[in-house]
Amino acid sequence: MTKIARHAKASLELIHAMIYFAPEAEDRFTKLGLKPGRMSYYAGRSAAMGPVSAGVVAATFYNFNPVSVAKSIPAAWDIVPPAEVLDARLDAVDAAYHRLLGDEVLASEDVVECAELARIASDGCLPDGKPLYAAHADLDWPETPHLKLWHAITLLREFRGDGHIAALQQAGISGVQSLVLHSTMRGGFTPEAARTLREWSEQEWAEACEQLRERGLIDADGELTEEGKQFRESIELRTDEMALAPWQHLGEERTATLVEKGGKLSKALAEAGALPAGLFK
């Protein structure tokens, strides 16, 4: 069943992640007084943890340059309290879903069913060592089905993400090194997009690449070696193992239903332009 955890992630991820590229999010955040771009992103994703420091955000986000984080956090909390950021984010999700999927899809039984299945799956998650998951799990559940779905997928996404950081730590991979490895993956950010979006300098990126080359994980062209492929797969397998609990709780049959119907929603989001062109391989 371990493979199901990775398959579920691939099928359902965009249901949550579309908010990071939705113009509705930046619109709501900037109306609160937050700066567009990094400040809006950092505040939007970390608000569930409360008015935390830059160090906490950098630690939990893992592959963002801490210097970049410190330019926006905690300054964002002097502009607007986290609770208002959370309300704005949920309002942005609602608006983005209506634009991308339309009223008919959002009112469908499939959305209602996916929301309930994802909620049940999230009941199988435990907060131990999972800070971003735990923070979001303490939030109130939205009542509207499509917002309930987004919240549930957010919980599942952050639960897996927290476990992935633990796997990277165990493997001795730093935040910037993890980003370099991610940029070698099919479907991952291009190297230039990864570096600039996470605000690492060219020198910092080059140093991370050299460190990975010294370990025999990437070659001179920045591609994974055979050893690197096995190494990366071992990290993904460990992540899958730590992300398995919600899918065991939901069960194979209901997981298959959620993956199938949720996957169709993700496909519809992608076809509607939820992801910007040129950022991903």
C-alpha positions as CSV (number, residue, x, y, z in Angstrom):
1,M,0.0,0.0,0.0
2,T,3.1,2.3,0.3
3,K,2.8,3.2,-3.4
4,I,-0.7,4.5,-2.8
5,A,0.7,7.3,-0.7
6,R,2.8,8.6,-3.6
7,H,0.0,8.1,-6.1
8,A,-2.5,9.9,-3.9
9,K,0.0,12.8,-3.6
10,A,0.5,13.1,-7.4
11,S,-3.3,12.9,-8.0
12,L,-4.5,15.3,-5.4
13,E,-1.7,17.8,-4.9
14,L,-3.0,20.5,-7.3
15,I,-6.3,20.7,-5.4
16,H,-4.3,22.4,-2.7
17,A,-1.3,23.9,-4.5
18,M,-3.3,25.9,-7.0
19,I,-3.6,28.6,-4.4
20,Y,0.1,29.4,-4.7
21,F,-0.4,30.5,-8.3
22,A,-3.9,32.0,-8.1
23,P,-4.1,35.7,-8.7
24,E,-7.0,35.8,-6.2
25,A,-4.6,35.0,-3.4
26,E,-2.3,37.9,-4.1
27,D,-5.3,40.2,-4.6
28,R,-6.7,39.3,-1.2
29,F,-3.3,39.5,0.6
30,T,-2.3,42.8,-0.9
31,K,-5.6,44.3,0.0
32,L,-4.7,43.5,3.6
33,G,-1.5,45.5,3.1
34,L,0.9,42.6,2.6
35,K,3.5,43.0,-0.2
36,P,2.9,40.9,-3.3
37,G,5.2,37.9,-4.0
38,R,7.2,36.5,-1.1
39,M,5.6,38.3,1.8
40,S,2.1,37.2,0.7
41,Y,3.3,33.6,0.2
42,Y,5.2,33.3,3.5
43,A,2.3,34.9,5.5
44,G,-0.4,32.9,3.7
45,R,1.2,29.5,4.2
46,S,2.5,30.1,7.8
47,A,-0.5,32.0,9.2
48,A,-1.9,28.7,10.7
49,M,1.1,28.6,13.1
50,G,0.3,32.1,14.4
51,P,2.7,35.1,14.5
52,V,5.8,33.0,14.3
53,S,9.3,34.2,13.7
54,A,11.3,34.0,10.4
55,G,13.3,31.1,11.9
56,V,10.2,29.0,12.4
57,V,9.0,29.7,8.9
58,A,12.4,28.9,7.3
59,A,12.7,25.7,9.3
60,T,9.2,24.4,8.5
61,F,9.3,25.5,4.8
62,Y,12.8,24.0,4.6
63,N,14.0,24.9,1.1
64,F,13.5,28.6,1.1
65,N,16.4,30.9,1.7
66,P,16.2,32.0,5.4
67,V,17.5,35.5,4.3
68,S,14.5,35.8,2.0
69,V,12.1,34.7,4.8
70,A,13.5,37.3,7.2
71,K,12.7,40.1,4.8
72,S,9.0,39.4,5.2
73,I,8.5,37.6,8.5
74,P,7.7,38.8,11.2
75,A,7.1,42.1,9.5
76,A,3.9,40.7,7.9
77,W,2.4,40.2,11.4
78,D,2.9,43.9,12.1
79,I,0.7,44.6,9.1
80,V,-2.1,42.1,9.6
81,P,-2.8,39.4,12.2
82,P,-2.5,35.7,11.0
83,A,-6.3,35.1,11.6
84,E,-7.1,37.7,8.9
85,V,-4.6,36.2,6.6
86,L,-6.3,32.8,7.0
87,D,-9.7,34.3,6.2
88,A,-8.3,36.0,3.1
89,R,-6.7,32.8,1.9
90,L,-9.9,30.8,2.2
91,D,-11.8,33.5,0.4
92,A,-9.1,33.4,-2.3
93,V,-9.5,29.6,-2.6
94,D,-13.3,30.0,-3.0
95,A,-12.9,32.6,-5.8
96,A,-10.1,30.6,-7.6
97,Y,-12.1,27.4,-7.5
98,H,-15.2,29.2,-9.0
99,R,-13.0,30.7,-11.7
100,L,-11.2,27.5,-12.6
101,L,-13.8,24.8,-12.0
102,G,-17.1,26.6,-12.3
103,D,-20.3,26.5,-10.2
104,E,-21.6,23.3,-11.6
105,V,-18.5,21.3,-10.7
106,L,-18.3,22.8,-7.3
107,A,-21.9,21.9,-6.6
108,S,-21.4,18.3,-7.8
109,E,-21.7,15.1,-5.7
110,D,-18.1,14.2,-6.6
111,V,-16.9,17.3,-4.8
112,V,-19.0,16.5,-1.8
113,E,-17.8,12.9,-1.8
114,C,-14.1,13.8,-2.2
115,A,-14.4,16.3,0.6
116,E,-15.8,13.7,3.0
117,L,-13.3,11.0,2.0
118,A,-10.3,13.4,2.3
119,R,-11.6,14.5,5.7
120,I,-11.8,10.8,6.9
121,A,-8.3,10.2,5.6
122,S,-7.0,13.2,7.5
123,D,-8.4,11.7,10.7
124,G,-5.7,9.1,10.4
125,C,-2.9,11.7,10.7
126,L,-1.1,12.2,14.0
127,P,0.6,15.6,14.8
128,D,3.7,14.1,16.3
129,G,6.7,15.9,14.7
130,K,4.5,17.4,12.1
131,P,4.4,21.2,12.8
132,L,2.7,22.5,9.6
133,Y,0.2,19.7,9.6
134,A,-0.5,20.2,13.3
135,A,-1.0,24.0,12.9
136,H,-3.5,23.5,10.1
137,A,-5.3,20.6,12.0
138,D,-6.1,23.1,14.8
139,L,-8.1,25.3,12.4
140,D,-11.9,25.1,12.1
141,W,-13.2,23.1,9.3
142,P,-15.0,25.0,6.5
143,E,-18.6,24.0,5.9
144,T,-18.8,24.5,2.2
145,P,-17.9,21.2,0.5
146,H,-15.2,22.6,-1.9
147,L,-13.6,24.5,0.9
148,K,-13.8,21.5,3.1
149,L,-12.0,19.6,0.3
150,W,-9.3,22.2,0.0
151,H,-8.7,22.1,3.8
152,A,-8.6,18.3,3.9
153,I,-6.1,18.1,1.0
154,T,-4.0,20.8,2.7
155,L,-3.8,18.7,5.9
156,L,-2.8,15.6,3.8
157,R,-0.3,17.7,1.9
158,E,1.4,19.3,4.9
159,F,1.4,15.9,6.7
160,R,3.4,14.4,3.9
161,G,5.6,17.4,3.6
162,D,6.6,17.4,7.2
163,G,7.5,13.7,6.9
164,H,9.5,14.5,3.8
165,I,11.6,17.0,5.7
166,A,12.3,14.4,8.3
167,A,13.4,12.0,5.5
168,L,15.7,14.7,4.0
169,Q,17.2,15.4,7.4
170,Q,17.8,11.7,8.0
171,A,19.6,11.5,4.6
172,G,21.8,14.6,5.4
173,I,20.2,16.8,2.7
174,S,19.9,20.5,3.4
175,G,17.1,22.7,2.2
176,V,18.9,24.1,-0.8
177,Q,20.3,20.7,-1.7
178,S,16.8,19.2,-1.6
179,L,15.7,21.9,-4.1
180,V,18.6,21.0,-6.4
181,L,17.5,17.3,-6.3
182,H,13.8,18.3,-6.8
183,S,14.8,20.2,-10.0
184,T,16.2,17.0,-11.5
185,M,12.7,15.3,-11.2
186,R,10.3,15.1,-14.0
187,G,7.4,17.4,-13.1
188,G,9.6,19.4,-10.7
189,F,10.7,23.0,-11.0
190,T,13.3,23.9,-13.6
191,P,16.6,24.7,-11.9
192,E,16.4,28.4,-12.7
193,A,12.8,28.6,-11.5
194,A,13.6,26.6,-8.3
195,R,16.6,28.9,-7.5
196,T,14.8,32.2,-8.1
197,L,11.5,31.3,-6.6
198,R,13.2,30.2,-3.4
199,E,15.6,33.2,-3.6
200,W,19.0,31.4,-3.5
201,S,21.9,33.2,-5.0
202,E,23.8,31.7,-7.9
203,Q,26.8,31.1,-5.6
204,E,24.6,29.3,-3.0
205,W,23.1,27.1,-5.7
206,A,26.5,26.3,-7.2
207,E,27.8,25.3,-3.8
208,A,24.9,23.0,-3.2
209,C,25.4,21.4,-6.6
210,E,29.1,20.9,-5.8
211,Q,28.3,19.3,-2.5
212,L,25.9,16.8,-4.2
213,R,28.5,16.1,-6.9
214,E,31.1,15.3,-4.1
215,R,28.6,12.8,-2.7
216,G,28.2,11.2,-6.2
217,L,24.6,12.1,-6.5
218,I,24.6,14.4,-9.5
219,D,27.0,14.7,-12.5
220,A,28.8,17.6,-14.1
221,D,25.6,18.5,-16.0
222,G,23.5,18.6,-12.9
223,E,21.7,15.4,-13.7
224,L,21.2,12.5,-11.2
225,T,23.8,9.7,-11.4
226,E,22.6,6.2,-10.9
227,E,23.6,6.4,-7.3
228,G,21.7,9.7,-7.1
229,K,18.5,8.1,-8.5
230,Q,18.7,5.3,-6.0
231,F,19.4,7.8,-3.2
232,R,16.4,10.0,-4.2
233,E,14.1,7.0,-4.5
234,S,15.1,5.9,-1.0
235,I,14.1,9.3,0.4
236,E,10.8,9.1,-1.5
237,L,10.1,5.6,-0.2
238,R,10.8,6.8,3.4
239,T,8.4,9.7,2.8
240,D,5.8,7.3,1.4
241,E,6.1,5.2,4.6
242,M,5.6,8.2,6.9
243,A,2.7,9.4,4.8
244,L,0.8,6.1,4.8
245,A,-1.3,6.5,7.9
246,P,-4.2,8.5,6.4
247,W,-4.6,6.1,3.5
248,Q,-4.5,3.1,5.8
249,H,-7.2,4.8,7.8
250,L,-9.3,5.5,4.7
251,G,-8.8,2.0,3.3
252,E,-7.9,0.8,-0.2
253,E,-11.4,1.0,-1.8
254,R,-12.2,4.5,-0.5
255,T,-8.7,5.7,-1.3
256,A,-9.0,4.5,-4.8
257,T,-12.3,6.4,-5.1
258,L,-10.7,9.6,-3.8
259,V,-7.7,9.3,-6.0
260,E,-9.8,8.7,-9.1
261,K,-12.4,11.5,-8.5
262,G,-9.9,13.9,-7.0
263,G,-7.5,13.2,-9.8
264,K,-10.2,14.3,-12.3
265,L,-10.6,17.6,-10.3
266,S,-6.8,18.1,-10.4
267,K,-6.9,17.5,-14.2
268,A,-9.6,20.0,-14.6
269,L,-7.7,22.6,-12.6
270,A,-4.6,22.0,-14.7
271,E,-6.5,22.3,-18.0
272,A,-8.1,25.5,-16.7
273,G,-4.6,27.0,-16.3
274,A,-4.0,26.6,-12.5
275,L,-0.3,26.2,-13.1
276,P,1.8,28.9,-14.9
277,A,3.7,27.8,-17.9
278,G,7.5,27.5,-17.9
279,L,8.1,26.8,-14.2
280,F,7.9,23.0,-14.3
281,K,9.7,20.4,-16.4
